[in-house]
Amino acid sequence: MNNVEKLNVEVPSLNDLRNQLIANGVEWAQELKPQVNKTSRVETRKGWEVDGREATDEEIDLFQEMPFILGSSITLVDNRELTQVEVDEIAYELVSVNKTKDILEGRVAKIRNTVFEAISFDAKMNNFVDINNQPGALVSEKYGVKLCREITGGKPYVDMDLAREIFGNIFDKIVNRSETIKIIYGPDGSVISEETNVEYEINEKALETQVALGNITLENLGKATLTTKKIAKFITRKI
């Protein structure tokens, strides 16, 4: 038997094969190349917030391919220069993941709106005043979750500008005053600029004293009090 010499033949990548087919005029090979997404990520998310939105063939293909795309690009175990093929593979995985993420986030936003509208309707039926900031939940026993609208914020605080205007001379008797001085020196040691920042905070004991003395009425205190902005959060919790 003759000895057969083993040859080290480099196997071309799929990307190389595609490029060779395209170079040789094979039209269908062009369709196999990863397409550049001309739709912005914001537009993709907004598109999936629309009622009745159906997935395009391209989007269906993307979701079917995701199990194979995830983790498909190289992970370096040592420091070296990446080849152009490796860079393209990394870019393709990232673009695919981002588009999938945008589709899912758009759909979650639509589900959030649906849940919030249902909770607001229930709050209206129960005669709540601020129905859009009423916490609530839709319960799915089948899947063991609650779809919740939880409200943060809405905490009262004394607005310092209003308090100074309403309380007048009494203002200085109910606050702690803190000053921060910022001085900038030049290379020769001379002062280039000096800035003083003054902040006030309510001294609760002093405020109670002035209210007890009748110098500040509860009505005026109410006029000087605002609330922090309310924020509605969409949270899924286990039952």
NUZA-388326 format. One record per residue (C-alpha): x, z, y; residue number from 0; residue in one letter. Coordinates in Angstrom, 1 decimal, padded with zeros to 4 digits. Layout:
<pts>
pt u=X; w=Z; v=Y; pos=NUM; code=A
...
</pts>
This chain:
<pts>
pt u=000.0; w=000.0; v=000.0; pos=0; code=M
pt u=001.2; w=-000.9; v=003.4; pos=1; code=N
pt u=001.6; w=002.0; v=005.9; pos=2; code=N
pt u=-000.8; w=001.7; v=008.7; pos=3; code=V
pt u=000.5; w=002.7; v=012.1; pos=4; code=E
pt u=-001.9; w=005.0; v=014.0; pos=5; code=K
pt u=-002.4; w=003.9; v=017.6; pos=6; code=L
pt u=-003.3; w=006.3; v=020.4; pos=7; code=N
pt u=-006.1; w=004.3; v=022.1; pos=8; code=V
pt u=-007.7; w=005.8; v=025.2; pos=9; code=E
pt u=-011.5; w=005.8; v=024.8; pos=10; code=V
pt u=-013.1; w=004.6; v=028.1; pos=11; code=P
pt u=-015.6; w=006.8; v=029.8; pos=12; code=S
pt u=-019.3; w=005.8; v=030.1; pos=13; code=L
pt u=-018.7; w=005.4; v=033.8; pos=14; code=N
pt u=-015.8; w=002.9; v=033.1; pos=15; code=D
pt u=-018.0; w=001.0; v=030.7; pos=16; code=L
pt u=-020.8; w=000.8; v=033.3; pos=17; code=R
pt u=-018.4; w=-000.5; v=035.9; pos=18; code=N
pt u=-017.0; w=-003.1; v=033.5; pos=19; code=Q
pt u=-020.5; w=-004.4; v=032.7; pos=20; code=L
pt u=-021.4; w=-004.6; v=036.3; pos=21; code=I
pt u=-018.2; w=-006.4; v=037.1; pos=22; code=A
pt u=-019.1; w=-008.9; v=034.4; pos=23; code=N
pt u=-022.5; w=-009.6; v=035.9; pos=24; code=G
pt u=-024.7; w=-007.6; v=033.6; pos=25; code=V
pt u=-027.6; w=-006.7; v=035.9; pos=26; code=E
pt u=-029.2; w=-004.0; v=033.9; pos=27; code=W
pt u=-026.0; w=-001.9; v=033.9; pos=28; code=A
pt u=-026.5; w=-001.4; v=037.7; pos=29; code=Q
pt u=-029.7; w=000.5; v=036.9; pos=30; code=E
pt u=-027.7; w=003.0; v=034.8; pos=31; code=L
pt u=-025.6; w=004.1; v=037.7; pos=32; code=K
pt u=-026.6; w=007.4; v=039.3; pos=33; code=P
pt u=-028.8; w=006.6; v=042.3; pos=34; code=Q
pt u=-028.1; w=008.1; v=045.7; pos=35; code=V
pt u=-031.0; w=010.2; v=046.9; pos=36; code=N
pt u=-032.1; w=008.8; v=050.3; pos=37; code=K
pt u=-034.7; w=011.5; v=050.7; pos=38; code=T
pt u=-033.6; w=014.6; v=052.4; pos=39; code=S
pt u=-033.8; w=018.0; v=050.6; pos=40; code=R
pt u=-036.3; w=019.2; v=053.2; pos=41; code=V
pt u=-038.5; w=016.2; v=052.7; pos=42; code=E
pt u=-038.4; w=016.7; v=048.9; pos=43; code=T
pt u=-039.6; w=020.3; v=049.2; pos=44; code=R
pt u=-042.3; w=019.4; v=051.7; pos=45; code=K
pt u=-043.4; w=016.5; v=049.5; pos=46; code=G
pt u=-044.1; w=019.0; v=046.6; pos=47; code=W
pt u=-046.2; w=021.2; v=048.9; pos=48; code=E
pt u=-048.9; w=018.5; v=049.1; pos=49; code=V
pt u=-052.1; w=018.7; v=047.1; pos=50; code=D
pt u=-052.3; w=016.4; v=044.1; pos=51; code=G
pt u=-048.6; w=015.5; v=044.2; pos=52; code=R
pt u=-047.6; w=013.8; v=040.9; pos=53; code=E
pt u=-044.1; w=013.4; v=039.6; pos=54; code=A
pt u=-042.5; w=010.0; v=039.9; pos=55; code=T
pt u=-040.9; w=008.3; v=036.9; pos=56; code=D
pt u=-037.5; w=009.1; v=038.4; pos=57; code=E
pt u=-038.4; w=012.8; v=038.7; pos=58; code=E
pt u=-039.8; w=012.9; v=035.2; pos=59; code=I
pt u=-036.6; w=011.4; v=033.9; pos=60; code=D
pt u=-034.6; w=013.9; v=035.9; pos=61; code=L
pt u=-036.4; w=016.9; v=034.3; pos=62; code=F
pt u=-036.0; w=015.4; v=030.8; pos=63; code=Q
pt u=-032.2; w=014.9; v=031.4; pos=64; code=E
pt u=-031.6; w=018.3; v=033.0; pos=65; code=M
pt u=-030.7; w=020.1; v=029.7; pos=66; code=P
pt u=-027.9; w=017.6; v=029.2; pos=67; code=F
pt u=-026.9; w=017.5; v=032.9; pos=68; code=I
pt u=-026.5; w=021.2; v=033.2; pos=69; code=L
pt u=-022.9; w=022.1; v=032.5; pos=70; code=G
pt u=-021.9; w=018.5; v=031.9; pos=71; code=S
pt u=-019.2; w=018.4; v=034.6; pos=72; code=S
pt u=-015.7; w=019.8; v=034.1; pos=73; code=I
pt u=-014.7; w=023.4; v=034.5; pos=74; code=T
pt u=-011.0; w=023.8; v=035.2; pos=75; code=L
pt u=-009.1; w=026.3; v=033.1; pos=76; code=V
pt u=-005.8; w=025.6; v=035.0; pos=77; code=D
pt u=-004.9; w=024.4; v=038.5; pos=78; code=N
pt u=-004.5; w=020.6; v=038.6; pos=79; code=R
pt u=-005.8; w=017.6; v=040.5; pos=80; code=E
pt u=-009.2; w=016.3; v=039.6; pos=81; code=L
pt u=-009.6; w=012.7; v=038.7; pos=82; code=T
pt u=-012.1; w=010.5; v=040.5; pos=83; code=Q
pt u=-014.3; w=010.4; v=037.4; pos=84; code=V
pt u=-014.4; w=014.2; v=037.3; pos=85; code=E
pt u=-015.3; w=014.4; v=041.0; pos=86; code=V
pt u=-018.1; w=012.0; v=040.4; pos=87; code=D
pt u=-019.4; w=013.9; v=037.5; pos=88; code=E
pt u=-019.3; w=017.2; v=039.5; pos=89; code=I
pt u=-021.2; w=015.5; v=042.3; pos=90; code=A
pt u=-023.8; w=014.0; v=039.9; pos=91; code=Y
pt u=-024.5; w=017.4; v=038.4; pos=92; code=E
pt u=-024.8; w=019.1; v=041.7; pos=93; code=L
pt u=-027.0; w=016.4; v=043.2; pos=94; code=V
pt u=-029.3; w=016.6; v=040.1; pos=95; code=S
pt u=-029.5; w=020.4; v=040.2; pos=96; code=V
pt u=-030.2; w=020.4; v=043.9; pos=97; code=N
pt u=-033.0; w=017.9; v=043.6; pos=98; code=K
pt u=-034.6; w=019.8; v=040.7; pos=99; code=T
pt u=-034.3; w=023.0; v=042.7; pos=100; code=K
pt u=-036.0; w=021.4; v=045.8; pos=101; code=D
pt u=-038.9; w=020.1; v=043.6; pos=102; code=I
pt u=-039.4; w=023.6; v=042.1; pos=103; code=L
pt u=-039.1; w=025.4; v=045.5; pos=104; code=E
pt u=-041.6; w=023.0; v=047.0; pos=105; code=G
pt u=-044.1; w=023.7; v=044.2; pos=106; code=R
pt u=-043.5; w=027.5; v=044.5; pos=107; code=V
pt u=-044.4; w=027.1; v=048.2; pos=108; code=A
pt u=-047.6; w=025.4; v=047.3; pos=109; code=K
pt u=-048.5; w=028.1; v=044.8; pos=110; code=I
pt u=-047.7; w=030.7; v=047.4; pos=111; code=R
pt u=-050.2; w=029.2; v=049.8; pos=112; code=N
pt u=-052.9; w=029.0; v=047.1; pos=113; code=T
pt u=-052.4; w=032.6; v=046.2; pos=114; code=V
pt u=-052.3; w=033.8; v=049.8; pos=115; code=F
pt u=-055.5; w=031.9; v=050.6; pos=116; code=E
pt u=-057.3; w=033.5; v=047.7; pos=117; code=A
pt u=-056.1; w=037.0; v=048.8; pos=118; code=I
pt u=-057.2; w=036.3; v=052.4; pos=119; code=S
pt u=-060.6; w=035.2; v=051.2; pos=120; code=F
pt u=-061.0; w=038.4; v=049.2; pos=121; code=D
pt u=-059.9; w=040.4; v=052.2; pos=122; code=A
pt u=-062.5; w=038.6; v=054.4; pos=123; code=K
pt u=-065.3; w=039.4; v=051.8; pos=124; code=M
pt u=-064.3; w=043.1; v=052.0; pos=125; code=N
pt u=-064.5; w=043.0; v=055.8; pos=126; code=N
pt u=-060.8; w=043.7; v=056.5; pos=127; code=F
pt u=-059.8; w=042.9; v=060.1; pos=128; code=V
pt u=-056.4; w=041.3; v=059.7; pos=129; code=D
pt u=-057.1; w=039.2; v=056.6; pos=130; code=I
pt u=-053.9; w=037.2; v=056.7; pos=131; code=N
pt u=-051.7; w=040.4; v=056.6; pos=132; code=N
pt u=-053.7; w=042.2; v=054.0; pos=133; code=Q
pt u=-051.7; w=043.0; v=050.8; pos=134; code=P
pt u=-053.2; w=042.0; v=047.5; pos=135; code=G
pt u=-052.6; w=040.6; v=044.1; pos=136; code=A
pt u=-054.0; w=038.1; v=041.5; pos=137; code=L
pt u=-053.5; w=039.5; v=038.0; pos=138; code=V
pt u=-052.9; w=037.4; v=034.9; pos=139; code=S
pt u=-053.3; w=039.5; v=031.8; pos=140; code=E
pt u=-052.5; w=036.5; v=029.6; pos=141; code=K
pt u=-049.0; w=036.2; v=031.0; pos=142; code=Y
pt u=-048.5; w=039.8; v=032.0; pos=143; code=G
pt u=-047.8; w=039.3; v=035.7; pos=144; code=V
pt u=-049.3; w=040.0; v=039.1; pos=145; code=K
pt u=-048.9; w=037.4; v=041.9; pos=146; code=L
pt u=-048.6; w=039.6; v=044.9; pos=147; code=C
pt u=-048.7; w=039.3; v=048.6; pos=148; code=R
pt u=-046.7; w=042.3; v=049.9; pos=149; code=E
pt u=-046.5; w=043.1; v=053.6; pos=150; code=I
pt u=-043.4; w=044.5; v=055.4; pos=151; code=T
pt u=-043.0; w=045.4; v=059.0; pos=152; code=G
pt u=-045.9; w=046.4; v=061.3; pos=153; code=G
pt u=-044.1; w=049.7; v=062.1; pos=154; code=K
pt u=-044.7; w=051.2; v=065.5; pos=155; code=P
pt u=-041.8; w=051.7; v=068.0; pos=156; code=Y
pt u=-041.6; w=052.5; v=071.7; pos=157; code=V
pt u=-040.6; w=049.5; v=073.8; pos=158; code=D
pt u=-038.0; w=050.7; v=076.3; pos=159; code=M
pt u=-038.9; w=048.3; v=079.1; pos=160; code=D
pt u=-042.6; w=049.2; v=078.8; pos=161; code=L
pt u=-041.8; w=052.9; v=078.6; pos=162; code=A
pt u=-039.7; w=052.8; v=081.8; pos=163; code=R
pt u=-042.4; w=050.9; v=083.6; pos=164; code=E
pt u=-045.2; w=053.2; v=082.4; pos=165; code=I
pt u=-043.5; w=056.6; v=082.5; pos=166; code=F
pt u=-041.6; w=056.2; v=085.7; pos=167; code=G
pt u=-039.3; w=059.1; v=086.5; pos=168; code=N
pt u=-040.3; w=060.8; v=083.2; pos=169; code=I
pt u=-038.5; w=058.1; v=081.3; pos=170; code=F
pt u=-035.0; w=059.6; v=081.7; pos=171; code=D
pt u=-036.3; w=063.0; v=080.4; pos=172; code=K
pt u=-037.4; w=061.6; v=077.0; pos=173; code=I
pt u=-034.5; w=059.3; v=076.1; pos=174; code=V
pt u=-030.9; w=059.5; v=074.8; pos=175; code=N
pt u=-028.6; w=057.2; v=076.7; pos=176; code=R
pt u=-025.5; w=055.7; v=075.1; pos=177; code=S
pt u=-022.9; w=053.5; v=076.9; pos=178; code=E
pt u=-020.4; w=051.2; v=075.3; pos=179; code=T
pt u=-017.6; w=050.0; v=077.6; pos=180; code=I
pt u=-015.7; w=046.8; v=076.7; pos=181; code=K
pt u=-012.4; w=046.2; v=078.6; pos=182; code=I
pt u=-010.3; w=043.0; v=078.2; pos=183; code=I
pt u=-006.7; w=043.3; v=079.3; pos=184; code=Y
pt u=-004.4; w=040.4; v=080.0; pos=185; code=G
pt u=-000.8; w=039.9; v=078.7; pos=186; code=P
pt u=000.6; w=041.7; v=081.7; pos=187; code=D
pt u=-001.7; w=044.7; v=081.2; pos=188; code=G
pt u=-004.0; w=043.9; v=084.0; pos=189; code=S
pt u=-007.8; w=044.2; v=083.5; pos=190; code=V
pt u=-009.4; w=040.8; v=083.1; pos=191; code=I
pt u=-013.0; w=041.9; v=082.7; pos=192; code=S
pt u=-015.0; w=045.1; v=082.1; pos=193; code=E
pt u=-018.5; w=045.2; v=080.6; pos=194; code=E
pt u=-020.7; w=048.2; v=080.1; pos=195; code=T
pt u=-023.6; w=048.0; v=077.6; pos=196; code=N
pt u=-026.3; w=050.7; v=077.9; pos=197; code=V
pt u=-028.8; w=051.5; v=075.2; pos=198; code=E
pt u=-031.7; w=053.9; v=075.0; pos=199; code=Y
pt u=-033.4; w=055.7; v=072.2; pos=200; code=E
pt u=-036.4; w=058.1; v=072.2; pos=201; code=I
pt u=-035.5; w=061.8; v=071.9; pos=202; code=N
pt u=-038.5; w=062.9; v=069.8; pos=203; code=E
pt u=-038.3; w=066.6; v=070.7; pos=204; code=K
pt u=-038.1; w=065.7; v=074.4; pos=205; code=A
pt u=-041.1; w=063.4; v=074.1; pos=206; code=L
pt u=-043.1; w=066.0; v=072.3; pos=207; code=E
pt u=-042.3; w=068.5; v=075.1; pos=208; code=T
pt u=-043.5; w=066.0; v=077.9; pos=209; code=Q
pt u=-046.7; w=065.3; v=076.0; pos=210; code=V
pt u=-047.3; w=069.0; v=075.6; pos=211; code=A
pt u=-046.8; w=069.5; v=079.3; pos=212; code=L
pt u=-049.3; w=066.8; v=080.1; pos=213; code=G
pt u=-046.7; w=064.6; v=081.9; pos=214; code=N
pt u=-047.2; w=061.8; v=079.3; pos=215; code=I
pt u=-050.7; w=061.1; v=077.9; pos=216; code=T
pt u=-051.3; w=059.7; v=074.5; pos=217; code=L
pt u=-053.0; w=056.7; v=076.1; pos=218; code=E
pt u=-049.9; w=055.9; v=078.1; pos=219; code=N
pt u=-047.8; w=056.4; v=075.0; pos=220; code=L
pt u=-050.0; w=053.9; v=073.2; pos=221; code=G
pt u=-049.5; w=051.4; v=075.9; pos=222; code=K
pt u=-045.7; w=051.7; v=075.5; pos=223; code=A
pt u=-045.8; w=051.3; v=071.8; pos=224; code=T
pt u=-045.5; w=048.0; v=070.0; pos=225; code=L
pt u=-045.2; w=047.1; v=066.3; pos=226; code=T
pt u=-042.5; w=045.2; v=064.4; pos=227; code=T
pt u=-043.5; w=041.8; v=063.2; pos=228; code=K
pt u=-045.4; w=041.7; v=059.9; pos=229; code=K
pt u=-043.9; w=039.6; v=057.1; pos=230; code=I
pt u=-045.8; w=038.5; v=054.1; pos=231; code=A
pt u=-043.7; w=038.2; v=050.9; pos=232; code=K
pt u=-044.7; w=036.4; v=047.7; pos=233; code=F
pt u=-043.5; w=038.4; v=044.7; pos=234; code=I
pt u=-044.3; w=038.1; v=041.0; pos=235; code=T
pt u=-044.3; w=041.5; v=039.3; pos=236; code=R
pt u=-044.8; w=042.5; v=035.7; pos=237; code=K
pt u=-048.0; w=044.3; v=034.8; pos=238; code=I
</pts>
